[in-house]
Amino acid sequence: MKFKVTLRDIARIAIFAAVLALLGLPGAINLPGGVPITAQTLGVMLAGAILGSWRGALSVLLFEILVALGFPLLSGGHGGLAVFAGPTAGYLYGWIVGAWVIGAVVNAAKAKPGVLRLVLGLVLGGIVVVYALGIPVLAATYGMSLGAAAASNLIFLIGDSIKVAVAAILVLALYRAYPKAFAN
Protein backbone atom coordinates (compact mmCIF):
# COMPACT_ATOMS: atom_id res chain seq x y z
CA MET A 1 0.00 0.00 0.00
CA LYS A 2 1.39 3.37 -1.04
CA PHE A 3 1.07 6.15 1.54
CA LYS A 4 1.46 9.67 0.22
CA VAL A 5 0.81 12.96 2.01
CA THR A 6 0.05 15.91 -0.24
CA LEU A 7 0.07 19.64 0.46
CA ARG A 8 -3.72 19.47 0.29
CA ASP A 9 -3.68 16.83 3.05
CA ILE A 10 -1.43 18.99 5.22
CA ALA A 11 -3.66 22.03 4.68
CA ARG A 12 -6.83 20.11 5.53
CA ILE A 13 -5.24 18.62 8.65
CA ALA A 14 -4.14 22.10 9.78
CA ILE A 15 -7.55 23.61 9.05
CA PHE A 16 -9.33 21.03 11.19
CA ALA A 17 -6.81 21.50 14.01
CA ALA A 18 -7.78 25.18 13.83
CA VAL A 19 -11.48 24.26 13.83
CA LEU A 20 -10.89 22.31 17.06
CA ALA A 21 -9.20 25.35 18.57
CA LEU A 22 -12.03 27.66 17.46
CA LEU A 23 -14.63 25.37 19.00
CA GLY A 24 -12.87 25.86 22.32
CA LEU A 25 -13.39 29.63 22.24
CA PRO A 26 -16.98 29.62 23.51
CA GLY A 27 -15.66 28.15 26.75
CA ALA A 28 -16.89 25.23 28.74
CA ILE A 29 -19.70 24.32 31.05
CA ASN A 30 -17.82 23.11 34.10
CA LEU A 31 -19.38 20.26 36.01
CA PRO A 32 -18.44 18.62 39.27
CA GLY A 33 -15.87 15.94 38.57
CA GLY A 34 -13.47 17.97 36.46
CA VAL A 35 -14.74 17.03 32.98
CA PRO A 36 -16.35 20.03 31.23
CA ILE A 37 -18.94 20.10 28.48
CA THR A 38 -17.31 21.62 25.40
CA ALA A 39 -18.01 22.07 21.70
CA GLN A 40 -14.63 20.57 20.78
CA THR A 41 -15.99 17.03 20.52
CA LEU A 42 -18.06 18.33 17.60
CA GLY A 43 -14.78 19.25 15.89
CA VAL A 44 -13.45 15.74 16.45
CA MET A 45 -16.60 14.32 14.86
CA LEU A 46 -16.37 16.66 11.87
CA ALA A 47 -12.65 15.95 11.36
CA GLY A 48 -13.17 12.20 11.23
CA ALA A 49 -16.27 12.33 9.05
CA ILE A 50 -14.89 14.83 6.54
CA LEU A 51 -11.16 14.08 6.46
CA GLY A 52 -11.36 10.33 6.89
CA SER A 53 -9.58 8.12 9.37
CA TRP A 54 -5.90 9.01 9.18
CA ARG A 55 -6.28 12.69 8.26
CA GLY A 56 -8.94 13.17 10.94
CA ALA A 57 -6.78 11.50 13.58
CA LEU A 58 -3.74 13.54 12.50
CA SER A 59 -5.70 16.79 12.74
CA VAL A 60 -6.66 15.96 16.33
CA LEU A 61 -3.09 14.85 17.09
CA LEU A 62 -1.72 18.14 15.70
CA PHE A 63 -4.17 20.07 17.87
CA GLU A 64 -3.12 18.06 20.94
CA ILE A 65 0.59 18.55 20.19
CA LEU A 66 -0.05 22.30 20.22
CA VAL A 67 -1.91 21.91 23.52
CA ALA A 68 1.01 19.89 24.96
CA LEU A 69 3.39 22.65 23.88
CA GLY A 70 1.44 25.01 26.10
CA PHE A 71 -0.94 26.70 23.69
CA PRO A 72 -4.16 27.40 25.62
CA LEU A 73 -6.41 25.83 22.99
CA LEU A 74 -8.60 23.61 25.12
CA SER A 75 -11.93 25.00 26.13
CA GLY A 76 -11.48 27.41 29.00
CA GLY A 77 -7.96 28.36 27.84
CA HIS A 78 -6.21 25.24 29.15
CA GLY A 79 -3.02 23.87 27.70
CA GLY A 80 0.28 22.29 28.66
CA LEU A 81 1.38 18.79 29.54
CA ALA A 82 -0.63 18.67 32.79
CA VAL A 83 -3.93 18.20 30.92
CA PHE A 84 -2.59 14.89 29.60
CA ALA A 85 -2.23 13.56 33.14
CA GLY A 86 -5.45 14.87 34.66
CA PRO A 87 -9.03 13.61 34.76
CA THR A 88 -9.71 14.62 31.13
CA ALA A 89 -6.59 12.93 29.69
CA GLY A 90 -8.40 9.77 28.58
CA TYR A 91 -10.96 11.82 26.69
CA LEU A 92 -8.17 13.68 24.89
CA TYR A 93 -6.57 10.37 23.86
CA GLY A 94 -10.04 9.17 22.89
CA TRP A 95 -10.44 12.11 20.53
CA ILE A 96 -7.57 10.84 18.38
CA VAL A 97 -8.82 7.27 18.24
CA GLY A 98 -12.42 8.46 17.92
CA ALA A 99 -11.64 10.60 14.86
CA TRP A 100 -9.94 7.59 13.26
CA VAL A 101 -12.93 5.32 13.98
CA ILE A 102 -15.41 7.89 12.64
CA GLY A 103 -13.42 8.23 9.43
CA ALA A 104 -13.09 4.47 9.02
CA VAL A 105 -16.82 3.84 9.47
CA VAL A 106 -18.06 6.79 7.44
CA ASN A 107 -15.70 6.08 4.54
CA ALA A 108 -15.95 2.27 4.66
CA ALA A 109 -18.07 2.15 1.49
CA LYS A 110 -15.91 4.69 -0.44
CA ALA A 111 -19.16 6.37 -1.42
CA LYS A 112 -21.34 9.28 -0.35
CA PRO A 113 -21.77 9.13 3.41
CA GLY A 114 -25.20 7.65 4.04
CA VAL A 115 -27.16 8.86 7.05
CA LEU A 116 -27.08 5.52 8.85
CA ARG A 117 -23.35 4.93 8.32
CA LEU A 118 -22.61 8.54 9.22
CA VAL A 119 -24.59 8.46 12.48
CA LEU A 120 -23.14 5.04 13.36
CA GLY A 121 -19.60 6.33 12.83
CA LEU A 122 -20.26 9.50 14.82
CA VAL A 123 -21.74 7.56 17.74
CA LEU A 124 -19.07 4.83 17.74
CA GLY A 125 -16.09 7.17 17.41
CA GLY A 126 -17.44 10.35 18.95
CA ILE A 127 -19.16 8.83 21.97
CA VAL A 128 -18.33 5.13 22.54
CA VAL A 129 -14.58 5.34 21.86
CA VAL A 130 -14.12 8.66 23.64
CA TYR A 131 -15.99 7.41 26.71
CA ALA A 132 -14.21 4.03 26.60
CA LEU A 133 -10.84 5.77 26.92
CA GLY A 134 -12.00 8.65 29.11
CA ILE A 135 -13.95 6.83 31.80
CA PRO A 136 -11.10 4.57 33.02
CA VAL A 137 -8.70 7.51 33.30
CA LEU A 138 -11.34 9.55 35.13
CA ALA A 139 -11.91 6.62 37.51
CA ALA A 140 -8.18 6.14 38.12
CA THR A 141 -7.57 9.86 38.66
CA TYR A 142 -10.28 10.16 41.30
CA GLY A 143 -9.94 6.65 42.76
CA MET A 144 -13.53 5.75 41.93
CA SER A 145 -15.04 2.61 40.45
CA LEU A 146 -15.57 2.30 36.70
CA GLY A 147 -19.31 2.12 37.36
CA ALA A 148 -19.30 5.37 39.30
CA ALA A 149 -17.17 7.06 36.64
CA ALA A 150 -19.48 5.78 33.89
CA ALA A 151 -22.53 7.00 35.81
CA SER A 152 -20.94 10.44 36.09
CA ASN A 153 -20.71 10.51 32.28
CA LEU A 154 -24.44 10.04 31.74
CA ILE A 155 -24.89 13.80 31.86
CA PHE A 156 -22.79 14.10 28.69
CA LEU A 157 -24.99 11.82 26.57
CA ILE A 158 -27.60 14.49 25.82
CA GLY A 159 -25.05 17.03 24.63
CA ASP A 160 -23.05 14.44 22.72
CA SER A 161 -26.23 13.20 21.01
CA ILE A 162 -26.97 16.77 19.95
CA LYS A 163 -23.39 17.05 18.61
CA VAL A 164 -23.92 13.85 16.60
CA ALA A 165 -27.08 15.33 15.06
CA VAL A 166 -25.38 18.67 14.31
CA ALA A 167 -22.32 16.93 12.84
CA ALA A 168 -24.49 14.70 10.66
CA ILE A 169 -26.45 17.68 9.33
CA LEU A 170 -23.26 19.67 8.63
CA VAL A 171 -21.48 16.75 6.98
CA LEU A 172 -24.42 15.92 4.70
CA ALA A 173 -24.87 19.59 3.77
CA LEU A 174 -21.16 19.98 3.03
CA TYR A 175 -21.17 16.81 0.93
CA ARG A 176 -24.02 18.20 -1.18
CA ALA A 177 -22.34 21.59 -1.52
CA TYR A 178 -18.70 20.55 -1.93
CA PRO A 179 -17.96 16.81 -2.17
CA LYS A 180 -14.28 17.51 -2.92
CA ALA A 181 -13.84 18.46 0.75
CA PHE A 182 -14.10 14.81 1.72
CA ALA A 183 -11.40 12.16 2.06
CA ASN A 184 -10.38 10.48 -1.16
Salt bridges, closest charged atoms under 4 A:
ASP9 OD1 - ARG55 NE 2.61
ASP160 OD1 - LYS163 NZ 3.26
